[in-house]
Amino acid sequence: MKLWMNTALLALSIVATGDAVAQTPAQAEALRAGKSFIPTRTFSAEDDRRVLEAFEGLRVADVSDGMDFVGLPNVGLMDPEIHALWKDSKDFSHRFIGIAVTARYVPTQRPHAGGGRSYEDFRAWEGKWYNELSSEPFQALLRPGSALVIDEAPDADVGSIGSANILGWKLAGAVGIVTDATSRDTDEIITEGIPLYLRKPGRGIRPGRNEIESVNRPVVVGGVLVNPGDVIVADGDGVIVVPRDVALRVAEFAHKIIEGDKAARRDLYKRAGLKEDASVK
């Protein structure tokens, strides 16, 4: 009798669970075709400007303290392997604060062109891949203050970022770029002085290696969720992502932290006989 009751209860539990997730055939077919469950929110340029002004002058460390203050400790801090390609210890021009525009590239399952082609034929194949499979539609979304965040297979040796396209992104308004993977032309990017945070160098081109999967959808970079419109802060300590809904509260607290830090260090500089630099002004 006891065994029967337990079996019956289990069956009822399964039925109840099934009812909770039951779908009509039409709903199931819609899901089979693919569905995103996290909506993309949009913000005006004016909204972005106000948020960026609130974060002006803040560092990753201050913002991390602000995240503690709003109850989000260790949230938003990217893997330390995501680091600045170059650093400017005088003017801190490698630092940036921006509003996330996201893109996701995925490894391809399509065959490579193969060898034995003529130069012209191979370049035509490359161009077709770039145009149809691995383009940069996100560039149309960049505006002054944007931070381009690229989710790509971290182990792929693909230089989706290079010295030419990153300069084009800067001209479109991007203040900095963060990728979970790689970049090529790193010497030239350093010379151009464009803030770039990456995991490691990459050499290969996109054709035959990856495809664009989505633009301005939630992505995961450095182990952290990034939603379009989130605030990205990057400096020598790494990268932190601030959810848009808590951004102003985080910034308010972070400013109090950095002002206290500057005041303390100004006093220490004076006692140590050091000339004040940009970090304490």
C-alpha positions as CSV (number, residue, x, y, z in Angstrom):
1,M,0.0,0.0,0.0
2,K,2.8,2.4,1.0
3,L,4.7,1.7,-2.3
4,W,1.5,2.3,-4.3
5,M,0.9,5.6,-2.6
6,N,4.5,6.7,-3.2
7,T,4.2,5.8,-6.9
8,A,0.9,7.7,-7.2
9,L,2.4,10.8,-5.5
10,L,5.4,10.6,-7.9
11,A,3.1,10.4,-10.9
12,L,1.0,13.3,-9.7
13,S,4.2,15.3,-9.2
14,I,5.3,14.6,-12.8
15,V,1.9,15.5,-14.1
16,A,1.9,18.8,-12.1
17,T,5.4,19.6,-13.3
18,G,4.4,18.8,-16.9
19,D,1.3,21.0,-16.7
20,A,3.5,23.9,-15.5
21,V,5.6,23.8,-18.7
22,A,3.0,22.4,-21.1
23,Q,3.0,24.0,-24.6
24,T,0.6,23.9,-27.4
25,P,1.9,22.5,-30.7
26,A,2.1,26.0,-32.1
27,Q,4.0,27.2,-29.1
28,A,6.4,24.3,-29.3
29,E,7.1,25.0,-32.9
30,A,7.8,28.6,-32.2
31,L,10.3,27.5,-29.6
32,R,11.8,25.1,-32.0
33,A,12.5,28.0,-34.4
34,G,14.5,29.7,-31.6
35,K,13.4,32.2,-29.0
36,S,15.2,34.8,-26.8
37,F,13.9,35.2,-23.3
38,I,15.8,38.3,-22.2
39,P,14.6,41.4,-23.9
40,T,17.0,44.0,-25.2
41,R,16.3,47.4,-23.7
42,T,17.1,50.6,-25.6
43,F,18.2,54.0,-24.2
44,S,18.4,57.4,-25.8
45,A,21.7,59.1,-26.5
46,E,20.7,61.6,-23.8
47,D,20.1,58.9,-21.3
48,D,23.5,57.4,-22.0
49,R,25.1,60.8,-21.7
50,R,23.7,61.4,-18.2
51,V,24.9,58.0,-17.0
52,L,28.4,58.5,-18.5
53,E,28.6,61.9,-16.8
54,A,27.8,60.2,-13.5
55,F,30.7,57.8,-13.9
56,E,33.2,60.3,-15.1
57,G,36.6,59.9,-13.4
58,L,35.8,56.6,-11.7
59,R,38.0,53.5,-11.5
60,V,37.2,49.8,-11.6
61,A,38.1,49.6,-7.9
62,D,35.7,52.4,-6.9
63,V,32.9,51.0,-9.0
64,S,33.5,47.5,-7.5
65,D,33.0,49.2,-4.1
66,G,29.8,50.7,-5.4
67,M,28.6,47.3,-6.5
68,D,29.2,46.1,-2.9
69,F,27.1,49.0,-1.7
70,V,24.1,48.1,-3.8
71,G,24.3,44.4,-2.7
72,L,26.1,43.0,-5.8
73,P,29.6,42.0,-4.5
74,N,31.7,40.2,-7.1
75,V,29.0,40.8,-9.7
76,G,30.2,42.3,-13.0
77,L,33.9,41.8,-12.4
78,M,35.3,40.1,-15.5
79,D,38.0,37.4,-15.4
80,P,41.4,39.1,-14.8
81,E,42.6,37.5,-17.9
82,I,40.6,40.1,-19.8
83,H,43.3,42.8,-19.6
84,A,44.4,46.0,-21.2
85,L,46.5,45.5,-24.4
86,W,48.5,48.6,-23.4
87,K,48.7,51.0,-20.5
88,D,49.5,54.7,-20.1
89,S,50.7,55.3,-16.6
90,K,50.9,59.1,-17.1
91,D,47.6,60.2,-18.6
92,F,45.7,56.9,-18.1
93,S,44.5,57.0,-21.7
94,H,44.0,53.2,-21.7
95,R,41.1,53.7,-19.3
96,F,37.5,54.1,-20.6
97,I,33.9,54.3,-19.4
98,G,31.2,53.5,-22.0
99,I,27.8,52.1,-22.7
100,A,27.7,48.5,-23.9
101,V,26.9,47.6,-27.5
102,T,27.2,43.9,-27.8
103,A,28.0,41.4,-30.6
104,R,28.5,37.6,-30.6
105,Y,30.6,35.6,-33.0
106,V,30.5,31.8,-33.0
107,P,32.8,29.2,-34.5
108,T,31.7,28.1,-37.9
109,Q,30.7,24.6,-39.1
110,R,31.1,25.5,-42.7
111,P,34.0,24.2,-44.8
112,H,37.0,26.3,-45.6
113,A,37.8,27.4,-49.2
114,G,40.7,25.0,-49.3
115,G,44.0,25.5,-51.1
116,G,44.8,25.6,-54.8
117,R,42.7,28.7,-55.6
118,S,44.0,31.7,-57.5
119,Y,44.7,34.9,-55.5
120,E,41.6,36.6,-57.1
121,D,39.4,33.6,-56.4
122,F,40.5,33.3,-52.8
123,R,40.0,37.0,-52.1
124,A,36.5,36.8,-53.6
125,W,35.7,33.9,-51.3
126,E,37.0,35.9,-48.3
127,G,34.9,38.9,-49.3
128,K,31.8,36.8,-49.7
129,W,32.3,35.4,-46.2
130,Y,32.9,38.8,-44.6
131,N,29.8,40.2,-46.3
132,E,27.4,37.4,-45.8
133,L,28.5,35.4,-42.7
134,S,30.9,37.4,-40.5
135,S,30.1,41.1,-41.0
136,E,30.0,44.0,-38.5
137,P,26.3,45.1,-38.4
138,F,26.9,46.5,-34.8
139,Q,28.9,49.5,-36.3
140,A,25.6,51.1,-37.1
141,L,24.7,51.1,-33.4
142,L,27.9,52.8,-32.2
143,R,27.7,56.4,-31.1
144,P,29.8,58.7,-28.9
145,G,30.4,56.9,-25.6
146,S,29.7,53.4,-26.8
147,A,31.8,50.5,-25.5
148,L,31.8,47.6,-28.0
149,V,31.7,44.2,-26.1
150,I,32.4,41.1,-28.3
151,D,31.5,37.6,-27.2
152,E,33.7,35.1,-29.1
153,A,35.0,31.6,-28.5
154,P,37.9,32.4,-26.1
155,D,40.1,29.6,-27.4
156,A,39.7,30.5,-31.1
157,D,42.8,31.9,-32.8
158,V,40.8,34.5,-34.8
159,G,41.7,38.1,-35.2
160,S,38.1,39.5,-35.5
161,I,39.6,42.8,-34.3
162,G,42.3,44.4,-36.3
163,S,44.0,47.8,-36.6
164,A,41.7,48.9,-39.4
165,N,38.2,48.0,-38.2
166,I,39.0,49.1,-34.6
167,L,39.9,52.5,-35.9
168,G,36.6,52.6,-37.8
169,W,34.7,51.7,-34.6
170,K,36.5,54.6,-32.8
171,L,35.5,57.0,-35.5
172,A,31.9,55.8,-35.1
173,G,32.0,56.8,-31.4
174,A,33.4,53.8,-29.5
175,V,35.5,54.8,-26.6
176,G,36.9,51.3,-26.0
177,I,36.5,47.6,-27.0
178,V,36.3,44.5,-24.8
179,T,36.5,41.0,-26.1
180,D,36.5,37.6,-24.5
181,A,39.0,36.4,-27.1
182,T,41.6,37.9,-29.3
183,S,42.8,40.7,-31.6
184,R,45.4,40.8,-34.4
185,D,47.6,43.8,-35.4
186,T,48.2,44.5,-31.7
187,D,51.4,46.6,-32.4
188,E,49.4,48.9,-34.7
189,I,46.5,49.1,-32.2
190,I,48.9,50.2,-29.5
191,T,50.3,52.9,-31.8
192,E,46.8,54.1,-32.6
193,G,46.1,54.4,-28.9
194,I,42.7,52.8,-28.9
195,P,41.7,51.2,-25.6
196,L,41.3,47.5,-26.1
197,Y,40.8,44.8,-23.4
198,L,41.3,41.2,-24.6
199,R,42.4,37.7,-23.5
200,K,45.3,37.2,-25.9
201,P,46.5,37.9,-29.5
202,G,44.9,36.2,-32.4
203,R,46.2,35.7,-35.9
204,G,43.6,34.1,-38.2
205,I,41.0,36.0,-40.2
206,R,37.3,35.4,-39.8
207,P,36.6,33.6,-43.1
208,G,36.6,29.9,-42.5
209,R,36.6,30.4,-38.7
210,N,33.6,32.3,-37.4
211,E,30.2,33.8,-38.1
212,I,28.2,36.7,-36.6
213,E,25.4,35.2,-34.4
214,S,23.7,38.2,-32.9
215,V,24.0,41.9,-32.2
216,N,22.8,43.8,-29.2
217,R,21.7,40.8,-27.3
218,P,22.9,39.6,-23.8
219,V,26.4,38.1,-24.0
220,V,28.8,36.6,-21.6
221,V,32.3,38.0,-21.7
222,G,35.0,37.2,-19.1
223,G,32.4,35.1,-17.2
224,V,30.1,38.1,-16.8
225,L,26.7,38.8,-18.3
226,V,26.6,42.0,-20.3
227,N,23.3,43.5,-21.4
228,P,23.2,46.2,-24.1
229,G,23.0,49.5,-22.2
230,D,25.1,48.4,-19.2
231,V,28.0,50.5,-18.1
232,I,31.5,49.3,-18.9
233,V,34.4,50.5,-16.8
234,A,37.9,49.4,-17.8
235,D,41.4,50.3,-16.5
236,G,44.6,48.6,-15.3
237,D,42.6,46.5,-12.8
238,G,40.5,45.0,-15.5
239,V,36.9,45.4,-16.5
240,I,33.7,45.7,-14.6
241,V,30.1,45.7,-15.9
242,V,27.4,47.7,-14.0
243,P,23.8,46.8,-14.6
244,R,21.9,49.8,-16.0
245,D,19.2,49.7,-13.3
246,V,21.8,50.3,-10.4
247,A,24.3,52.4,-12.3
248,L,23.5,55.8,-10.8
249,R,23.5,54.5,-7.2
250,V,26.8,52.7,-7.9
251,A,28.3,55.9,-9.3
252,E,27.2,58.0,-6.4
253,F,28.9,55.7,-3.9
254,A,32.0,55.2,-6.0
255,H,32.6,59.0,-6.2
256,K,32.7,59.2,-2.4
257,I,35.2,56.4,-2.3
258,I,37.5,57.9,-4.9
259,E,37.4,61.4,-3.4
260,G,38.3,59.9,0.0
261,D,41.2,58.0,-1.6
262,K,42.5,61.1,-3.4
263,A,42.4,63.2,-0.2
264,A,44.3,60.5,1.7
265,R,46.9,60.1,-1.0
266,R,47.4,63.8,-1.4
267,D,48.4,64.0,2.2
268,L,50.7,61.0,1.8
269,Y,52.3,62.6,-1.3
270,K,53.0,65.7,0.6
271,R,54.6,63.8,3.5
272,A,56.6,61.7,1.0
273,G,57.7,64.8,-0.9
274,L,56.1,63.6,-4.1
275,K,54.7,65.9,-6.8
276,E,51.0,65.6,-7.3
277,D,50.0,63.7,-10.4
278,A,46.7,63.2,-12.3
279,S,45.7,60.3,-10.0
280,V,45.2,62.6,-7.0
281,K,43.7,65.7,-8.7
